[in-house]
Amino acid sequence: MALADLEMAAWAAALPVVANADHAPLEGGEDPAFGTVRWRTLFSADRTDTAAMTLGVAEFGAEGTLRPHRHTPAEFYFGLAGSGVVTIDGVAHAIGSGVALFIPGDAEHDVVAGPDGLRFLYGFPRDRFSDVEYRFTGS
């Protein structure tokens, strides 16, 4: 690749990307191994012109679940609406609007939404969501 092409690629990668969660397709909910969680992918290099981070919104109905699992990269949750409990390595943490949780890499964690459901932002330091290998407990 010529120097001019490299410079152009670097410039293009530095452009802002805007994602609207209301327009992102709702995924998940079909695989019982995951639980009942559904999600909307906002940034993932295989879908958006982004790199070095994956970002999405997780959505749970009343008493919805994300089953116990682990993955190598660390993750964060930031509560947007509703409430629930995130258990990280056996310790329960309340999550709700405005609450941020840091989940260390390889920590076992799961989510149970409250009676009004739960919605939170999540993120990984990976280029794409498919780079995160979920290992479910008991699987």
C-alpha positions in Angstrom: 0.0 0.0 0.0 1.4 3.4 -1.0 2.0 6.1 1.7 -0.8 8.2 0.3 -3.2 5.2 0.7 -2.1 4.6 4.3 -2.6 8.3 5.1 -6.1 8.2 3.5 -7.0 5.0 5.4 -5.8 6.6 8.7 -7.9 9.7 8.0 -11.0 7.7 7.1 -10.7 5.6 10.3 -10.6 8.9 12.3 -14.0 10.1 11.1 -16.8 10.1 13.7 -19.4 7.5 13.6 -22.9 8.1 14.9 -25.3 5.3 15.9 -28.9 5.6 17.1 -30.0 2.7 19.4 -33.6 3.3 18.3 -32.6 2.4 14.7 -30.3 -0.6 15.5 -31.8 -4.0 15.0 -32.8 -6.0 18.1 -30.9 -9.2 18.3 -30.8 -12.2 20.6 -33.5 -13.7 22.7 -33.5 -17.0 20.7 -30.6 -18.9 22.3 -31.6 -20.3 25.8 -27.9 -20.5 26.7 -27.8 -16.7 26.8 -31.0 -16.3 28.7 -33.7 -13.9 27.6 -31.5 -10.8 27.0 -31.8 -9.0 23.7 -29.3 -6.4 22.4 -28.7 -3.7 19.9 -25.1 -3.4 18.5 -24.0 0.2 18.0 -20.3 -0.1 17.2 -18.6 -3.2 15.9 -16.0 -3.2 13.2 -17.8 -5.8 11.1 -20.9 -3.4 10.9 -19.6 0.1 11.5 -16.5 2.0 10.5 -15.0 1.7 14.0 -12.1 0.0 15.7 -10.8 -0.9 19.2 -14.2 -0.9 20.9 -17.6 -2.7 20.7 -20.6 -0.9 22.1 -24.2 -1.9 22.4 -27.4 -1.7 24.5 -28.7 -4.7 26.3 -32.5 -4.9 26.9 -34.4 -7.1 29.3 -38.1 -7.6 29.9 -39.5 -8.0 33.4 -37.3 -10.5 35.3 -35.2 -11.1 32.2 -31.9 -12.8 32.4 -28.4 -13.1 31.1 -27.0 -16.5 32.2 -23.7 -16.8 34.2 -20.8 -16.6 31.8 -17.2 -15.4 31.3 -15.2 -13.8 28.5 -11.6 -12.7 28.3 -12.0 -9.0 27.7 -13.2 -6.7 30.5 -16.6 -5.1 30.1 -18.6 -2.2 31.5 -22.3 -1.8 32.0 -23.9 1.6 32.4 -27.6 1.6 33.5 -30.0 3.5 31.3 -33.5 2.5 32.5 -35.1 0.0 34.9 -33.3 -1.9 37.5 -31.7 -5.3 38.2 -28.9 -7.2 39.8 -25.6 -8.1 38.3 -23.7 -10.8 40.1 -19.9 -10.6 39.5 -17.8 -13.5 40.9 -20.6 -14.3 43.5 -21.1 -10.7 44.7 -24.5 -9.0 43.8 -24.5 -5.4 42.6 -27.6 -3.3 42.0 -27.8 -1.7 38.6 -30.2 1.1 37.5 -30.2 4.4 35.7 -26.9 6.2 36.1 -25.0 3.2 37.7 -21.8 2.0 36.1 -20.2 -1.4 36.7 -16.8 -2.6 35.6 -16.5 -6.3 35.0 -12.9 -7.6 35.0 -11.8 -10.0 32.3 -12.7 -13.6 33.0 -14.9 -12.7 35.9 -18.1 -14.8 36.0 -21.2 -12.6 35.8 -24.9 -12.8 35.2 -27.8 -10.4 35.1 -31.4 -10.6 36.5 -33.7 -7.7 35.6 -36.2 -6.2 38.0 -40.0 -6.2 37.6 -39.9 -3.3 35.2 -37.1 -4.7 33.1 -33.6 -3.3 32.5 -31.7 -1.4 29.8 -28.0 -0.8 29.9 -25.1 0.3 27.7 -22.3 -2.3 27.5 -18.8 -2.1 26.0 -15.7 -4.2 25.3 -12.2 -3.2 24.3 -12.4 -5.2 21.1 -12.9 -4.4 17.4 -16.0 -6.4 16.9 -18.6 -8.2 19.1 -17.7 -11.5 17.4 -14.2 -11.2 19.0 -15.8 -11.8 22.4 -16.1 -15.5 23.2 -18.8 -16.1 25.7 -18.2 -19.2 27.9 -21.4 -20.0 29.8 -21.2 -21.8 33.2 -22.2 -25.4 32.9 -21.8 -25.4 29.1 
